[in-house]
Amino acid sequence: MAMTFTVEYEEESDGRWLAEVLELSGVLAYGKTSDEAIAKAQALALRVLADRLERGEGAPEFLTSPSLQHESVVICQSETRTRSVWVSSV
């Protein structure tokens, strides 16, 4: 099963980077660089999903919708925020 996640990230005024997985409420992380913040947010998202599976909750339905499954990673940039879409196979 492939699940698609959108990571939105931006640089804070103090120079830290904040990354948030939009599909999973509360999954966000700071890093010294954008790559570090994204990696931390991705790791946290996987831990949250693993915890849900261990408790028998399963993955949220919207994450496994066929319309959300992709074969590649897409990165889009706007003026203030950047979004990175990544795919995880479970």
Secondary structure, 3 states (H helix, E strand, C coil): CEEEEEEEEEECCCCCEEEEECCCCCCEEEECCHHHHHHHHHHHHHHHHHHHHHCCCCCCHHHCCHHHCCCCCEEEECCCCEEEEEEEEC
